[in-house]
Amino acid sequence: IRRLVALFDEVFYADVTAPLLSERMKKRLILRQSPDSRMLREAMRLAHEHLYYIDFLIDNRPWLAGAQMSLADLAAAAQISVADYLGGIDWSNHEQARGWYSVFKSRPSFRPLLSEKMEIIAAPPHYDKVDF
């Protein structure tokens, strides 16, 4: 479980979340600059790699680290939520990951997170939909 938590809290963040936050939020709101499309494409490519890994894990068990939901699922869902809000997740070809994330999105404890919105940066239309 510890390795999976680190994967999402450290590696997914460095590969996907941090570049998306920098390019889509920080540059736009604070620096008033255009995002670097090369950085955005690379973050989205790496997001696909991480989603393929989630697909593999969910193919073999109900939750990322085993038979029960764990901190690994919470860490992954939190990172994915931010990346998805910023438009960095392409769910095509990731049915297992999308199904796993849909279960999270439907949980009462997760719903308030999905209702949070930024005035300047709009979430994709599917962001707050459980069945997307």
CNS distance restraints for C-alpha pairs under 8 A (distance, minus, plus):
assign (resid   1 and name CA) (resid   5 and name CA) 6.19 0.50 0.50
assign (resid   1 and name CA) (resid  65 and name CA) 5.70 0.50 0.50
assign (resid   1 and name CA) (resid  70 and name CA) 7.46 0.50 0.50
assign (resid   1 and name CA) (resid  71 and name CA) 7.29 0.50 0.50
assign (resid   1 and name CA) (resid  72 and name CA) 5.97 0.50 0.50
assign (resid   2 and name CA) (resid   6 and name CA) 6.19 0.50 0.50
assign (resid   2 and name CA) (resid  72 and name CA) 7.42 0.50 0.50
assign (resid   3 and name CA) (resid   7 and name CA) 6.08 0.50 0.50
assign (resid   4 and name CA) (resid   8 and name CA) 6.45 0.50 0.50
assign (resid   4 and name CA) (resid  64 and name CA) 7.87 0.50 0.50
assign (resid   4 and name CA) (resid  65 and name CA) 7.28 0.50 0.50
assign (resid   4 and name CA) (resid  72 and name CA) 5.48 0.50 0.50
assign (resid   5 and name CA) (resid   9 and name CA) 5.87 0.50 0.50
assign (resid   5 and name CA) (resid  71 and name CA) 6.61 0.50 0.50
assign (resid   5 and name CA) (resid  72 and name CA) 4.51 0.50 0.50
assign (resid   5 and name CA) (resid  73 and name CA) 7.92 0.50 0.50
assign (resid   5 and name CA) (resid  75 and name CA) 5.96 0.50 0.50
assign (resid   5 and name CA) (resid  76 and name CA) 7.38 0.50 0.50
assign (resid   6 and name CA) (resid  10 and name CA) 5.34 0.50 0.50
assign (resid   6 and name CA) (resid  11 and name CA) 6.96 0.50 0.50
assign (resid   7 and name CA) (resid  11 and name CA) 4.90 0.50 0.50
assign (resid   7 and name CA) (resid  12 and name CA) 6.22 0.50 0.50
assign (resid   8 and name CA) (resid  12 and name CA) 4.63 0.50 0.50
assign (resid   8 and name CA) (resid  13 and name CA) 6.39 0.50 0.50
assign (resid   8 and name CA) (resid  72 and name CA) 7.61 0.50 0.50
assign (resid   8 and name CA) (resid  75 and name CA) 6.00 0.50 0.50
assign (resid   8 and name CA) (resid  76 and name CA) 5.27 0.50 0.50
assign (resid   8 and name CA) (resid  79 and name CA) 6.84 0.50 0.50
assign (resid   9 and name CA) (resid  13 and name CA) 5.81 0.50 0.50
assign (resid   9 and name CA) (resid  75 and name CA) 6.17 0.50 0.50
assign (resid   9 and name CA) (resid  76 and name CA) 7.42 0.50 0.50
assign (resid   9 and name CA) (resid  79 and name CA) 7.31 0.50 0.50
assign (resid  10 and name CA) (resid  14 and name CA) 6.04 0.50 0.50
assign (resid  11 and name CA) (resid  15 and name CA) 5.92 0.50 0.50
assign (resid  12 and name CA) (resid  16 and name CA) 5.51 0.50 0.50
assign (resid  12 and name CA) (resid  17 and name CA) 6.62 0.50 0.50
assign (resid  12 and name CA) (resid  47 and name CA) 7.57 0.50 0.50
assign (resid  12 and name CA) (resid  50 and name CA) 7.20 0.50 0.50
assign (resid  12 and name CA) (resid  79 and name CA) 7.19 0.50 0.50
assign (resid  13 and name CA) (resid  17 and name CA) 4.54 0.50 0.50
assign (resid  13 and name CA) (resid  18 and name CA) 5.55 0.50 0.50
assign (resid  13 and name CA) (resid  79 and name CA) 6.70 0.50 0.50
assign (resid  14 and name CA) (resid  18 and name CA) 5.45 0.50 0.50
assign (resid  14 and name CA) (resid  19 and name CA) 7.21 0.50 0.50
assign (resid  15 and name CA) (resid  19 and name CA) 6.95 0.50 0.50
assign (resid  15 and name CA) (resid  43 and name CA) 5.97 0.50 0.50
assign (resid  15 and name CA) (resid  46 and name CA) 6.26 0.50 0.50
assign (resid  15 and name CA) (resid  47 and name CA) 7.52 0.50 0.50
assign (resid  16 and name CA) (resid  20 and name CA) 6.20 0.50 0.50
assign (resid  16 and name CA) (resid  43 and name CA) 4.66 0.50 0.50
assign (resid  16 and name CA) (resid  44 and name CA) 6.82 0.50 0.50
assign (resid  16 and name CA) (resid  46 and name CA) 6.49 0.50 0.50
assign (resid  16 and name CA) (resid  47 and name CA) 5.92 0.50 0.50
assign (resid  16 and name CA) (resid  83 and name CA) 6.90 0.50 0.50
assign (resid  16 and name CA) (resid  88 and name CA) 7.66 0.50 0.50
assign (resid  17 and name CA) (resid  21 and name CA) 6.04 0.50 0.50
assign (resid  17 and name CA) (resid  43 and name CA) 7.80 0.50 0.50
assign (resid  17 and name CA) (resid  79 and name CA) 6.64 0.50 0.50
assign (resid  17 and name CA) (resid  80 and name CA) 7.95 0.50 0.50
assign (resid  17 and name CA) (resid  82 and name CA) 6.82 0.50 0.50
assign (resid  17 and name CA) (resid  83 and name CA) 5.46 0.50 0.50
assign (resid  18 and name CA) (resid  22 and name CA) 6.06 0.50 0.50
assign (resid  19 and name CA) (resid  23 and name CA) 5.91 0.50 0.50
assign (resid  19 and name CA) (resid  39 and name CA) 6.82 0.50 0.50
assign (resid  19 and name CA) (resid  40 and name CA) 7.05 0.50 0.50
assign (resid  19 and name CA) (resid  43 and name CA) 6.42 0.50 0.50
assign (resid  20 and name CA) (resid  24 and name CA) 5.52 0.50 0.50
assign (resid  20 and name CA) (resid  25 and name CA) 7.37 0.50 0.50
assign (resid  20 and name CA) (resid  40 and name CA) 6.51 0.50 0.50
assign (resid  20 and name CA) (resid  43 and name CA) 6.89 0.50 0.50
assign (resid  20 and name CA) (resid  83 and name CA) 6.82 0.50 0.50
assign (resid  20 and name CA) (resid  86 and name CA) 6.68 0.50 0.50
assign (resid  20 and name CA) (resid  88 and name CA) 6.89 0.50 0.50
assign (resid  21 and name CA) (resid  25 and name CA) 5.08 0.50 0.50
assign (resid  21 and name CA) (resid  26 and name CA) 6.23 0.50 0.50
assign (resid  21 and name CA) (resid  86 and name CA) 7.53 0.50 0.50
assign (resid  22 and name CA) (resid  26 and name CA) 4.74 0.50 0.50
assign (resid  22 and name CA) (resid  27 and name CA) 6.02 0.50 0.50
assign (resid  23 and name CA) (resid  27 and name CA) 5.42 0.50 0.50
assign (resid  23 and name CA) (resid  28 and name CA) 7.31 0.50 0.50
assign (resid  23 and name CA) (resid  34 and name CA) 7.74 0.50 0.50
assign (resid  23 and name CA) (resid  35 and name CA) 4.71 0.50 0.50
assign (resid  23 and name CA) (resid  36 and name CA) 6.44 0.50 0.50
assign (resid  23 and name CA) (resid  39 and name CA) 7.53 0.50 0.50
assign (resid  23 and name CA) (resid  40 and name CA) 7.03 0.50 0.50
assign (resid  24 and name CA) (resid  28 and name CA) 6.08 0.50 0.50
assign (resid  24 and name CA) (resid  35 and name CA) 6.18 0.50 0.50
assign (resid  24 and name CA) (resid  86 and name CA) 6.89 0.50 0.50
assign (resid  25 and name CA) (resid  29 and name CA) 5.76 0.50 0.50
assign (resid  25 and name CA) (resid  30 and name CA) 7.72 0.50 0.50
assign (resid  25 and name CA) (resid 121 and name CA) 7.65 0.50 0.50
assign (resid  26 and name CA) (resid  30 and name CA) 5.24 0.50 0.50
assign (resid  26 and name CA) (resid  31 and name CA) 6.43 0.50 0.50
assign (resid  27 and name CA) (resid  31 and name CA) 4.69 0.50 0.50
assign (resid  27 and name CA) (resid  32 and name CA) 5.61 0.50 0.50
assign (resid  27 and name CA) (resid  33 and name CA) 5.03 0.50 0.50
assign (resid  27 and name CA) (resid  34 and name CA) 6.51 0.50 0.50
assign (resid  27 and name CA) (resid  35 and name CA) 6.36 0.50 0.50
assign (resid  28 and name CA) (resid  32 and name CA) 4.79 0.50 0.50
assign (resid  28 and name CA) (resid  33 and name CA) 5.59 0.50 0.50
assign (resid  28 and name CA) (resid  34 and name CA) 6.51 0.50 0.50
assign (resid  28 and name CA) (resid  35 and name CA) 7.31 0.50 0.50
assign (resid  35 and name CA) (resid  40 and name CA) 7.66 0.50 0.50
assign (resid  36 and name CA) (resid  40 and name CA) 6.46 0.50 0.50
assign (resid  37 and name CA) (resid  41 and name CA) 6.08 0.50 0.50
assign (resid  38 and name CA) (resid  42 and name CA) 6.21 0.50 0.50
assign (resid  39 and name CA) (resid  43 and name CA) 6.17 0.50 0.50
assign (resid  40 and name CA) (resid  44 and name CA) 6.20 0.50 0.50
assign (resid  40 and name CA) (resid  88 and name CA) 7.68 0.50 0.50
assign (resid  41 and name CA) (resid  45 and name CA) 6.08 0.50 0.50
assign (resid  42 and name CA) (resid  46 and name CA) 6.16 0.50 0.50
assign (resid  43 and name CA) (resid  47 and name CA) 6.10 0.50 0.50
assign (resid  43 and name CA) (resid  88 and name CA) 7.20 0.50 0.50
assign (resid  44 and name CA) (resid  48 and name CA) 6.40 0.50 0.50
assign (resid  44 and name CA) (resid  88 and name CA) 5.38 0.50 0.50
assign (resid  44 and name CA) (resid  89 and name CA) 6.39 0.50 0.50
assign (resid  44 and name CA) (resid  90 and name CA) 7.56 0.50 0.50
assign (resid  45 and name CA) (resid  49 and name CA) 6.66 0.50 0.50
assign (resid  46 and name CA) (resid  50 and name CA) 6.37 0.50 0.50
assign (resid  47 and name CA) (resid  51 and name CA) 6.13 0.50 0.50
assign (resid  47 and name CA) (resid  88 and name CA) 7.34 0.50 0.50
assign (resid  47 and name CA) (resid  89 and name CA) 6.44 0.50 0.50
assign (resid  48 and name CA) (resid  52 and name CA) 6.11 0.50 0.50
assign (resid  48 and name CA) (resid  89 and name CA) 7.51 0.50 0.50
assign (resid  48 and name CA) (resid  90 and name CA) 7.33 0.50 0.50
assign (resid  49 and name CA) (resid  53 and name CA) 6.50 0.50 0.50
assign (resid  50 and name CA) (resid  54 and name CA) 6.39 0.50 0.50
assign (resid  51 and name CA) (resid  55 and name CA) 6.05 0.50 0.50
assign (resid  51 and name CA) (resid  94 and name CA) 6.60 0.50 0.50
assign (resid  51 and name CA) (resid  97 and name CA) 6.23 0.50 0.50
assign (resid  52 and name CA) (resid  56 and name CA) 6.25 0.50 0.50
assign (resid  52 and name CA) (resid  94 and name CA) 6.83 0.50 0.50
assign (resid  52 and name CA) (resid  97 and name CA) 7.85 0.50 0.50
assign (resid  53 and name CA) (resid  57 and name CA) 6.26 0.50 0.50
assign (resid  54 and name CA) (resid  58 and name CA) 6.04 0.50 0.50
assign (resid  54 and name CA) (resid  64 and name CA) 6.98 0.50 0.50
assign (resid  54 and name CA) (resid  96 and name CA) 7.46 0.50 0.50
assign (resid  54 and name CA) (resid  97 and name CA) 5.64 0.50 0.50
assign (resid  55 and name CA) (resid  59 and name CA) 6.04 0.50 0.50
assign (resid  55 and name CA) (resid  94 and name CA) 6.40 0.50 0.50
assign (resid  55 and name CA) (resid  95 and name CA) 7.36 0.50 0.50
assign (resid  55 and name CA) (resid  96 and name CA) 4.92 0.50 0.50
assign (resid  55 and name CA) (resid  97 and name CA) 5.10 0.50 0.50
assign (resid  56 and name CA) (resid  60 and name CA) 6.70 0.50 0.50
assign (resid  57 and name CA) (resid  61 and name CA) 6.32 0.50 0.50
assign (resid  57 and name CA) (resid  63 and name CA) 7.56 0.50 0.50
assign (resid  57 and name CA) (resid  64 and name CA) 5.67 0.50 0.50
assign (resid  57 and name CA) (resid  65 and name CA) 7.81 0.50 0.50
assign (resid  58 and name CA) (resid  62 and name CA) 5.70 0.50 0.50
assign (resid  58 and name CA) (resid  63 and name CA) 6.15 0.50 0.50
assign (resid  58 and name CA) (resid  64 and name CA) 6.22 0.50 0.50
assign (resid  58 and name CA) (resid  96 and name CA) 6.11 0.50 0.50
assign (resid  58 and name CA) (resid  97 and name CA) 7.08 0.50 0.50
assign (resid  58 and name CA) (resid 100 and name CA) 7.40 0.50 0.50
assign (resid  59 and name CA) (resid  96 and name CA) 6.88 0.50 0.50
assign (resid  61 and name CA) (resid  65 and name CA) 7.84 0.50 0.50
assign (resid  61 and name CA) (resid  66 and name CA) 5.70 0.50 0.50
assign (resid  61 and name CA) (resid  67 and name CA) 6.25 0.50 0.50
assign (resid  62 and name CA) (resid  66 and name CA) 6.55 0.50 0.50
assign (resid  62 and name CA) (resid  67 and name CA) 5.67 0.50 0.50
assign (resid  62 and name CA) (resid  68 and name CA) 7.27 0.50 0.50
assign (resid  63 and name CA) (resid  67 and name CA) 5.92 0.50 0.50
assign (resid  63 and name CA) (resid  68 and name CA) 6.00 0.50 0.50
assign (resid  63 and name CA) (resid  69 and name CA) 5.59 0.50 0.50
assign (resid  63 and name CA) (resid  70 and name CA) 7.72 0.50 0.50
assign (resid  63 and name CA) (resid  73 and name CA) 6.92 0.50 0.50
assign (resid  63 and name CA) (resid 100 and name CA) 7.65 0.50 0.50
assign (resid  64 and name CA) (resid  69 and name CA) 7.49 0.50 0.50
assign (resid  64 and name CA) (resid  70 and name CA) 7.80 0.50 0.50
assign (resid  64 and name CA) (resid  72 and name CA) 6.57 0.50 0.50
assign (resid  64 and name CA) (resid  73 and name CA) 5.93 0.50 0.50
assign (resid  65 and name CA) (resid  69 and name CA) 7.49 0.50 0.50
assign (resid  65 and name CA) (resid  70 and name CA) 6.81 0.50 0.50
assign (resid  65 and name CA) (resid  72 and name CA) 6.58 0.50 0.50
assign (resid  65 and name CA) (resid  73 and name CA) 7.60 0.50 0.50
assign (resid  69 and name CA) (resid  73 and name CA) 6.17 0.50 0.50
assign (resid  70 and name CA) (resid  74 and name CA) 6.71 0.50 0.50
assign (resid  71 and name CA) (resid  75 and name CA) 6.04 0.50 0.50
assign (resid  72 and name CA) (resid  76 and name CA) 6.11 0.50 0.50
assign (resid  73 and name CA) (resid  77 and name CA) 5.97 0.50 0.50
assign (resid  74 and name CA) (resid  78 and name CA) 6.07 0.50 0.50
assign (resid  75 and name CA) (resid  79 and name CA) 6.36 0.50 0.50
assign (resid  76 and name CA) (resid  80 and name CA) 6.02 0.50 0.50
assign (resid  77 and name CA) (resid  81 and name CA) 5.89 0.50 0.50
assign (resid  77 and name CA) (resid 101 and name CA) 6.77 0.50 0.50
assign (resid  77 and name CA) (resid 104 and name CA) 7.22 0.50 0.50
assign (resid  78 and name CA) (resid  82 and name CA) 6.58 0.50 0.50
assign (resid  79 and name CA) (resid  83 and name CA) 6.33 0.50 0.50
assign (resid  80 and name CA) (resid  84 and name CA) 5.78 0.50 0.50
assign (resid  80 and name CA) (resid  89 and name CA) 7.73 0.50 0.50
assign (resid  81 and name CA) (resid  85 and name CA) 6.07 0.50 0.50
assign (resid  82 and name CA) (resid  86 and name CA) 6.36 0.50 0.50
assign (resid  83 and name CA) (resid  87 and name CA) 6.39 0.50 0.50
assign (resid  83 and name CA) (resid  88 and name CA) 5.12 0.50 0.50
assign (resid  83 and name CA) (resid  89 and name CA) 6.25 0.50 0.50
assign (resid  84 and name CA) (resid  88 and name CA) 5.42 0.50 0.50
assign (resid  84 and name CA) (resid  89 and name CA) 5.01 0.50 0.50
assign (resid  84 and name CA) (resid 123 and name CA) 7.80 0.50 0.50
assign (resid  84 and name CA) (resid 124 and name CA) 7.68 0.50 0.50
assign (resid  84 and name CA) (resid 127 and name CA) 6.80 0.50 0.50
assign (resid  85 and name CA) (resid 122 and name CA) 7.75 0.50 0.50
assign (resid  85 and name CA) (resid 123 and name CA) 4.77 0.50 0.50
assign (resid  85 and name CA) (resid 124 and name CA) 6.41 0.50 0.50
assign (resid  85 and name CA) (resid 127 and name CA) 6.22 0.50 0.50
assign (resid  86 and name CA) (resid 121 and name CA) 7.78 0.50 0.50
assign (resid  86 and name CA) (resid 122 and name CA) 7.98 0.50 0.50
assign (resid  86 and name CA) (resid 123 and name CA) 6.35 0.50 0.50
assign (resid  86 and name CA) (resid 124 and name CA) 7.70 0.50 0.50
assign (resid  87 and name CA) (resid 123 and name CA) 6.96 0.50 0.50
assign (resid  87 and name CA) (resid 124 and name CA) 6.22 0.50 0.50
assign (resid  91 and name CA) (resid  95 and name CA) 7.45 0.50 0.50
assign (resid  91 and name CA) (resid  98 and name CA) 6.52 0.50 0.50
assign (resid  94 and name CA) (resid  98 and name CA) 6.01 0.50 0.50
assign (resid  95 and name CA) (resid  99 and name CA) 6.00 0.50 0.50
assign (resid  96 and name CA) (resid 100 and name CA) 6.16 0.50 0.50
assign (resid  97 and name CA) (resid 101 and name CA) 6.05 0.50 0.50
assign (resid  98 and name CA) (resid 102 and name CA) 5.97 0.50 0.50
assign (resid  99 and name CA) (resid 103 and name CA) 6.43 0.50 0.50
assign (resid 100 and name CA) (resid 104 and name CA) 6.73 0.50 0.50
assign (resid 101 and name CA) (resid 105 and name CA) 6.15 0.50 0.50
assign (resid 102 and name CA) (resid 106 and name CA) 6.19 0.50 0.50
assign (resid 102 and name CA) (resid 130 and name CA) 5.35 0.50 0.50
assign (resid 102 and name CA) (resid 131 and name CA) 6.32 0.50 0.50
assign (resid 102 and name CA) (resid 132 and name CA) 7.68 0.50 0.50
assign (resid 103 and name CA) (resid 107 and name CA) 6.66 0.50 0.50
assign (resid 103 and name CA) (resid 130 and name CA) 7.69 0.50 0.50
assign (resid 104 and name CA) (resid 110 and name CA) 6.62 0.50 0.50
assign (resid 105 and name CA) (resid 110 and name CA) 5.85 0.50 0.50
assign (resid 105 and name CA) (resid 111 and name CA) 6.21 0.50 0.50
assign (resid 105 and name CA) (resid 114 and name CA) 7.60 0.50 0.50
assign (resid 105 and name CA) (resid 128 and name CA) 7.75 0.50 0.50
assign (resid 105 and name CA) (resid 129 and name CA) 7.77 0.50 0.50
assign (resid 105 and name CA) (resid 130 and name CA) 5.49 0.50 0.50
assign (resid 106 and name CA) (resid 110 and name CA) 7.12 0.50 0.50
assign (resid 106 and name CA) (resid 111 and name CA) 6.71 0.50 0.50
assign (resid 106 and name CA) (resid 130 and name CA) 5.69 0.50 0.50
assign (resid 107 and name CA) (resid 111 and name CA) 6.41 0.50 0.50
assign (resid 108 and name CA) (resid 112 and name CA) 7.69 0.50 0.50
assign (resid 110 and name CA) (resid 114 and name CA) 6.87 0.50 0.50
assign (resid 111 and name CA) (resid 115 and name CA) 6.53 0.50 0.50
assign (resid 112 and name CA) (resid 116 and name CA) 6.72 0.50 0.50
assign (resid 114 and name CA) (resid 127 and name CA) 7.10 0.50 0.50
assign (resid 114 and name CA) (resid 128 and name CA) 5.18 0.50 0.50
assign (resid 115 and name CA) (resid 128 and name CA) 6.68 0.50 0.50
assign (resid 117 and name CA) (resid 121 and name CA) 7.97 0.50 0.50
assign (resid 117 and name CA) (resid 122 and name CA) 7.14 0.50 0.50
assign (resid 117 and name CA) (resid 123 and name CA) 7.35 0.50 0.50
assign (resid 118 and name CA) (resid 122 and name CA) 6.44 0.50 0.50
assign (resid 123 and name CA) (resid 127 and name CA) 6.11 0.50 0.50
assign (resid 125 and name CA) (resid 129 and name CA) 7.91 0.50 0.50
assign (resid 126 and name CA) (resid 132 and name CA) 5.60 0.50 0.50
assign (resid 127 and name CA) (resid 132 and name CA) 7.92 0.50 0.50
